[in-house]
Each structure stands twice: as C-alpha cells, then as structure tokens.
Amino acid sequence: MALTSSATGPLWIDCSPAARYHFREDHPFHPIRLRLTEDLLRLGGALGDAQIAAPDPRGVEEALQRIHRSDYVRAVKELSAASPPAGVEEQAARFGLEPDGDTPYFPGMHDAAASIVAGSLAAAEAVMSGGTLHALHLGGGLHHAFPDRGAGFCVYNDAAAAISYMTDRYGAKVLYIDTDVHHGDGVQWSFYTDPDVFTFSIHETGKFLFPGTGFASERGESSGYGACLNVPVEPYTEDDSWLACFEAALERILCSFRPDVIVSQHGCDAHALDPLAHIHCSMRIYREMPKLIHRLAHEWTGGRWVALGGGGYEHWHVVPRAWGLLWLEMTDHPLLREIDASPQGAKLPADWPRIVAAERPDELPRTWLDDTAAWTPMPRRAEIEAKNRAVLEIALQHLG
C-alpha cells in the first residue's frame, strides 16, 4: 500500500476522493463537511500540502474480500452503474441499498466507497510500517456496514478493513475506539469472536437511537469474549458525564488489553446541535477525547494511532471544529495552548469559511469551543449522571 507524501510528522490522508461518496444533495451524510474542515485548518495555518498523503488504490479489492461477502460487493458494483442491469435494482433492499432508505445506491457508488477504504488502508499502513506515528483519514469511519449489506449511510466498512489489514499483515493487537453517538455495530460484529481486536464504543443507548444495539451485555463471544466493551449513555448526557465514562472505560481497557495500535473513529454527532441524536455535549468533548487518546497512545502503543472520521450532521457549526481539534491534537499544534487558555477557545479565522453554498447559515461559530454558560441547563442532570455511572460499572465488570 504505497503512499505519495513528503511528510515526516503526522499524516493527513487525502480525503478529496471521498467527495464522490454523495448519496444526494439533501442527504445528511454530505461531503461538504470535509471541505469545510480542510478549509478551516488551511486558513488557520495548521494544514499544508507537505502533510497530505495520497493513497494508492491497489489492494482495496483484497481488503474488501476480507470484510464483505462477494455477492454483496458484486451487487454494489452493479448498482453503481448509471443504469443498473435489469433485476439488480430489485435486489437493492436485500443488500440495504434501497433508493428510499438511509443508504441509497447511486452512480459511481463502488468506486467512491472503495476510495474511502483505500484511504483508511493507507493510514493503517503508514502507521504500522513506521512511516509515521499518527495518521488521520477523515473520509473514513463508515462503521455501520456489514459483510452482506450496507446500513446507516455506510456501504463498505473501511474501519474493519483497516483493522483486518493490521492484524493479518502485521499480527497487531488492535484497540478500536468509537466515539460516534451511534453504536459502532459493524466493526463490533466483524471482530466479535477475535481476541486480538478490542472494540470499545461509547454512544447514546440503543433503547432510543439507531442501530438499537451496543448494550453493556455485549462483551464478545467464544475466544473473543471480554474483547468488547460498550458504554450506552442516556439521552441528554452532558460533557462531564460523557467524559467521565469515556476516560474510566478507556483507562481500564488499556490496562487489560495492552494493544499494539489504536484505531479511533471520530463521529462528532454527540454534540447538542446535531439533528440526529439526543446527547447534549459541547465542543469540549471533541477537545478532550483526542487529547486522552493521544496521551494513552504514547503510554501504551508506542504512539501508534490511526484516526478516522465518521458521523456528524451539523455540517457548519460542529463538524469542522470537532475534526479540526482532532488534527490540532494529532499534530500538537501551538494553537492548542491558546484554545485551552479560554473557556470558549481561540477565535476561528475571520475569513472562514471560504466555501459558498446555498445552505450556508447566516450565523456561524467564531470560536473553537462553545459558550456553554449561555446554554439552558439540562433537567434531570443528577439522575442521568447516576444512570450512566451504573451502566459503566456493569460494562466494566468483565475487565480485570
């Protein structure tokens, strides 16, 4: 898996090919998120061409075969035609790709989804080969795809493909951390019996949110029992409770599992403004979670850390700042000191965003963090925090 880059520090895997992964203009999973994030970082002087690596698509077909069934990949390819063959469209529902569903098929779908897999494989190879300690592929993190079907806006499971690549080629023990507000089900079930892949997901409880799984009782099976941990939190969970659960679980996992590399998925839809969930966190968690992962990677995995994108459906107010904070942490950018010195963080570049779009809001955030002092306090805060602590205790029972 070759890379084209002159970078020596953390790598930004080029995610411009992911712009082709576009269901339709009004679909929540819109590639404008990627453009807005890159624009923010370039304007802030935090991303330059020398840090960007272009992945080689060779090896993607082999990676898909390790994760997805051949009949599913064949159906994806056939449904990717401008005019799919007769009879294939009738099978779209069977493969989770129906036109009126969450994950509708579209022209060029296979090539677009395969390019996302290529990017995550490139990040995995860059880290495991010793080319860099940290690599970020924001186009990736499509964690809901299953071996035989697409789901939750995800056609191919690039995260599972990258993990499988690292275990097969390098014999690595992999810790997968999923911070998306939706349970990382596709990755979990891909490695549910594998003792060398630990899957950890913190998310809104499946009692109220897609995909309806990710409960504390899901702990792995057979030889993989114990290598899975879920922390499903209550709706309207806020920063303090979310971060307390996240840190306690992650510290315990690392002491127990001792991985060789961390793969983290950074869906940023647990923010209070996200339209598809019910969690009430602020930008603070997107500053603190990467900081913790970064520290623990250097303590436990020699610094080896692959980060991927994921969900996040408040495209203008939330995603660019959250993903921007992730990259700033991965690169230990000096701007972090200024961000950490103020409750609202440093100011965003005055001319961001430079992107013109019909859906651009009239008002946009002007600081990296949120002014939560102006937010209305959540009712039942103590009850929600108590329920989250109780679930965390149950989730951790099987770890040493």
C-alpha positions in Angstrom: 0.0 0.0 0.0 2.1 2.8 -1.3 1.8 6.5 -0.2 2.8 9.6 -2.0 3.9 12.2 0.6 6.9 14.2 1.7 5.6 14.4 5.3 7.7 13.2 8.3 5.2 14.1 11.0 1.5 13.1 11.4 -0.1 12.3 8.1 -3.4 13.7 6.7 -4.7 11.1 4.2 -6.2 12.9 1.3 -9.9 12.6 1.6 -10.9 14.5 -1.6 -11.8 11.2 -3.3 -14.5 10.8 -0.6 -16.3 13.8 -2.1 -17.6 11.4 -4.6 -19.4 9.5 -1.8 -22.5 11.6 -2.2 -26.0 10.0 -1.9 -27.9 13.1 -2.9 -27.9 16.8 -2.1 -30.4 16.7 0.8 -28.9 13.6 2.4 -27.5 14.1 5.9 -24.2 12.5 5.1 -22.8 15.3 2.9 -19.2 15.6 1.8 -19.2 19.4 2.4 -18.1 18.5 5.9 -14.7 17.5 4.6 -14.3 20.7 2.6 -15.2 22.9 5.5 -12.8 21.1 7.8 -9.9 21.4 5.4 -10.7 25.0 4.7 -10.6 25.8 8.4 -7.3 24.1 9.0 -5.6 25.7 6.0 -6.8 29.1 7.0 -5.5 28.6 10.5 -2.1 27.6 9.2 -2.5 24.0 10.6 -2.5 22.0 7.4 -0.2 22.2 4.4 0.4 20.2 1.2 3.5 18.6 2.7 1.4 16.9 5.4 -1.0 15.3 2.9 -0.6 11.8 1.6 -2.3 10.4 -1.4 -3.3 6.7 -1.0 -2.7 4.0 -3.7 -5.9 2.1 -4.5 -4.2 -1.1 -5.1 -5.0 -3.8 -2.5 -8.6 -2.5 -2.0 -10.3 -5.4 -3.7 -8.4 -7.9 -1.4 -9.3 -5.9 1.6 -13.0 -5.9 0.6 -12.9 -9.7 0.3 -11.7 -10.0 3.9 -14.7 -8.0 5.3 -17.6 -8.3 2.8 -19.3 -11.1 1.0 -18.6 -11.5 -2.7 -22.3 -11.3 -3.6 -22.6 -8.0 -1.8 -19.6 -6.5 -3.4 -20.9 -7.7 -6.8 -24.3 -6.1 -6.1 -22.6 -2.8 -5.1 -20.7 -2.7 -8.4 -23.8 -3.5 -10.4 -25.9 -0.9 -8.6 -23.1 1.7 -9.2 -23.9 1.8 -13.0 -25.7 4.8 -14.4 -28.4 2.4 -15.4 -28.1 -0.8 -13.3 -28.8 -4.1 -15.1 -32.4 -5.4 -15.1 -33.1 -7.4 -11.9 -30.4 -5.8 -9.8 -32.4 -2.9 -8.6 -35.0 -5.4 -7.2 -32.2 -6.8 -5.0 -31.2 -3.4 -3.6 -33.4 -3.8 -0.5 -31.8 -7.2 0.2 -28.4 -5.5 0.4 -29.6 -2.5 2.4 -29.2 -0.1 -0.5 -32.9 0.7 -1.4 -33.5 4.1 -3.1 -35.7 5.4 -0.3 -33.6 4.1 2.6 -30.8 5.5 4.7 -28.1 4.2 2.3 -29.5 4.5 -1.2 -27.4 3.3 -4.2 -26.0 6.0 -6.6 -24.0 6.1 -9.8 -20.3 5.5 -9.1 -21.0 4.1 -5.6 -18.5 1.3 -5.6 -15.5 3.5 -6.8 -16.4 6.2 -4.2 -16.8 3.7 -1.3 -13.6 1.8 -2.4 -11.6 5.1 -2.4 -12.6 5.5 1.3 -11.4 2.0 2.1 -8.1 2.9 0.3 -7.6 6.0 2.4 -8.1 4.0 5.7 -5.8 1.3 4.5 -3.2 3.9 3.7 -3.4 5.4 7.2 -3.0 1.9 8.7 0.0 1.1 6.5 1.7 4.4 7.2 1.5 3.8 11.0 2.2 0.1 11.0 5.2 0.4 8.6 6.8 3.1 10.8 6.3 5.8 8.3 4.6 8.0 10.9 3.2 7.6 14.4 -0.2 9.2 13.7 -2.4 9.2 10.6 -5.8 10.7 10.0 -8.3 9.8 7.3 -11.4 11.9 7.9 -13.1 10.4 4.9 -13.3 7.1 6.7 -15.1 5.8 9.8 -18.1 4.1 8.0 -18.7 1.8 10.9 -22.2 0.5 10.2 -21.6 -1.5 7.0 -22.0 -5.3 7.5 -20.4 -8.2 5.5 -23.6 -8.7 3.5 -25.3 -5.3 3.5 -25.0 -1.5 3.8 -26.5 0.4 6.6 -26.5 3.7 8.4 -25.1 5.7 5.4 -22.2 3.1 5.1 -21.6 1.0 2.0 -18.2 -0.5 2.8 -16.7 -0.8 6.3 -13.3 0.9 5.9 -12.6 0.8 9.6 -13.0 -3.0 9.7 -10.9 -3.3 6.5 -8.1 -1.3 8.1 -8.2 -3.3 11.3 -8.2 -6.6 9.4 -5.2 -5.4 7.4 -3.2 -4.6 10.5 -4.0 -7.9 12.2 -3.3 -10.0 9.1 -0.2 -8.3 7.8 1.4 -7.2 11.0 0.0 -9.6 13.6 -1.1 -6.5 15.6 -3.4 -6.3 18.6 -5.8 -3.5 17.8 -7.9 -1.4 20.1 -10.8 0.2 18.2 -12.3 3.3 19.9 -15.7 4.5 18.6 -16.8 8.0 19.8 -19.7 8.3 17.4 -23.1 8.9 19.0 -24.4 5.8 17.2 -23.1 2.3 18.3 -20.2 1.1 16.1 -22.1 -2.1 15.3 -20.5 -3.1 12.0 -17.0 -3.1 13.4 -18.0 -4.8 16.6 -19.7 -7.7 14.9 -16.8 -8.1 12.4 -14.5 -8.9 15.3 -16.9 -10.2 18.0 -15.0 -13.6 18.3 -11.5 -12.2 17.7 -9.4 -11.9 20.9 -6.8 -9.7 19.1 -9.3 -6.9 18.3 -10.9 -5.0 21.2 -13.9 -2.9 20.2 -15.0 -0.1 22.5 -17.9 2.1 21.8 -19.5 5.0 23.8 -22.8 6.1 22.3 -26.4 7.0 23.1 -28.2 4.0 24.3 -29.8 1.8 21.6 -33.0 2.0 23.5 -33.7 5.2 21.7 -31.3 5.5 18.8 -30.1 3.7 15.7 -28.9 1.0 15.4 -30.6 -0.3 18.5 -27.5 -2.3 19.8 -24.4 -1.6 21.9 -25.6 -2.6 25.3 -23.3 -3.3 28.2 -24.1 -7.0 28.0 -22.4 -7.3 24.6 -18.9 -8.4 25.5 -17.8 -10.7 22.7 -18.2 -14.4 22.1 -16.1 -17.5 22.1 -12.4 -16.7 22.2 -13.3 -13.0 21.7 -15.3 -12.8 25.0 -14.0 -9.9 27.0 -12.6 -8.0 24.0 -15.7 -5.9 23.6 -17.0 -3.0 25.7 -20.0 -0.8 25.3 -21.0 2.3 27.3 -24.5 3.3 26.2 -25.3 6.6 27.8 -28.7 8.2 28.5 -30.3 10.9 26.2 -29.3 14.4 27.2 -26.0 13.3 28.7 -23.7 16.3 29.1 -19.9 16.8 28.9 -18.9 15.8 32.4 -20.7 12.5 32.5 -19.7 11.6 28.9 -16.0 12.3 29.6 -16.0 10.6 32.9 -17.4 7.4 31.4 -15.1 7.6 28.4 -11.9 8.1 30.4 -12.7 5.4 33.1 -13.5 2.8 30.4 -10.5 3.6 28.2 -8.0 3.5 31.1 -9.3 0.1 32.2 -9.3 -1.3 28.7 -5.7 -0.4 28.1 -4.5 -1.9 31.3 -6.3 -5.1 30.5 -5.8 -5.4 26.7 -2.4 -3.8 26.1 -2.8 -3.2 22.3 -0.1 -2.6 19.7 -2.0 0.2 17.9 -5.1 2.3 18.4 -7.7 2.9 15.7 -10.2 5.6 16.7 -13.4 6.6 14.9 -14.4 10.3 15.5 -18.0 10.7 14.7 -19.0 14.1 16.2 -22.7 13.7 16.4 -22.9 13.7 20.2 -23.0 17.5 20.1 -26.1 19.2 21.4 -26.7 20.8 17.9 -26.6 17.5 16.0 -30.1 16.8 14.4 -29.9 13.0 14.5 -29.4 12.2 18.2 -30.3 13.4 21.7 -27.0 13.9 23.5 -26.3 17.4 24.9 -22.5 17.7 24.8 -20.4 20.7 23.7 -17.3 21.1 21.7 -15.4 20.4 24.9 -15.6 16.6 24.5 -14.0 16.9 21.0 -11.1 18.7 22.5 -10.7 16.3 25.5 -11.3 12.9 23.8 -8.4 13.2 21.2 -6.2 14.6 24.0 -6.8 11.5 26.1 -6.4 9.1 23.2 -3.1 10.9 22.2 -1.7 10.6 25.7 -2.7 6.9 26.0 -1.3 6.0 22.6 2.1 7.3 23.7 1.8 5.4 27.0 0.6 2.1 25.7 1.2 1.7 21.9 4.5 3.5 21.2 2.4 6.3 19.8 0.8 4.3 17.0 -2.6 5.9 16.3 -4.9 5.7 13.3 -7.8 8.2 13.4 -10.9 8.1 11.1 -13.9 10.4 10.6 -17.5 9.2 11.0 -20.9 10.7 11.6 -21.7 14.3 12.3 -24.6 16.1 10.7 -24.4 19.7 11.8 -22.1 20.4 8.9 -21.3 24.1 9.5 -21.3 24.6 13.3 -19.9 21.4 14.7 -18.0 19.0 12.3 -15.3 21.4 11.1 -14.4 22.5 14.6 -14.5 18.9 16.0 -12.4 17.4 13.3 -10.1 20.5 13.3 -9.5 20.0 17.0 -8.6 16.3 16.3 -5.9 17.3 13.8 -4.6 20.0 16.0 -4.1 17.4 18.8 -2.5 14.8 16.5 0.0 17.4 15.4 0.4 19.0 18.8 -0.2 22.4 17.1 0.7 25.6 19.1 -2.8 26.9 18.7 -4.0 24.3 21.3 -2.4 26.4 24.0 -4.5 29.4 23.1 -7.6 27.2 22.8 -7.1 25.7 26.2 -6.5 29.1 27.8 -10.0 30.3 27.3 -13.4 28.8 28.1 -14.5 29.5 24.6 -11.2 28.7 23.0 -9.3 30.8 20.5 -11.1 32.6 17.7 -11.6 30.9 14.4 -10.1 32.6 11.3 -12.1 35.6 10.4 -12.5 34.7 6.8 -13.6 31.1 7.4 -15.4 29.6 5.7 -14.5 30.5 2.1 -17.0 28.0 0.8 -20.1 29.3 -0.9 -23.2 27.1 -0.6 -26.9 27.7 -0.7 -27.4 26.1 2.7 -24.7 28.2 4.5 -26.2 29.6 7.7 -26.3 33.3 8.4 -24.6 32.9 11.7 -21.5 30.7 12.2 -19.3 30.0 15.2 -16.5 32.4 15.8 -14.5 30.4 18.4 -13.2 26.9 18.6 -15.2 26.0 21.7 -18.8 26.7 22.8 -20.0 29.3 25.3 -21.9 26.8 27.4 -22.6 29.4 30.1 -25.3 30.6 27.8 -26.9 27.2 27.4 -30.1 26.3 29.2 -29.2 23.7 31.9 -30.5 20.2 31.3 -33.2 19.0 33.7 -32.6 15.6 35.5 -28.8 16.1 35.3 -28.1 14.2 38.5 -30.4 11.3 37.5 -28.8 11.0 34.1 -25.3 11.0 35.5 -26.3 8.3 38.1 -27.7 6.1 35.4 -24.5 6.5 33.3 -22.3 5.6 36.3 -24.4 2.5 36.9 -24.2 1.4 33.3 -20.4 2.0 33.3 -20.0 -0.3 36.4 -21.9 -3.1 34.6 -19.9 -2.6 31.4 -16.6 -2.9 33.3 -17.4 -6.0 35.3 -15.6 -8.4 33.0 -12.4 -6.5 32.8 -9.5 -7.1 35.2 
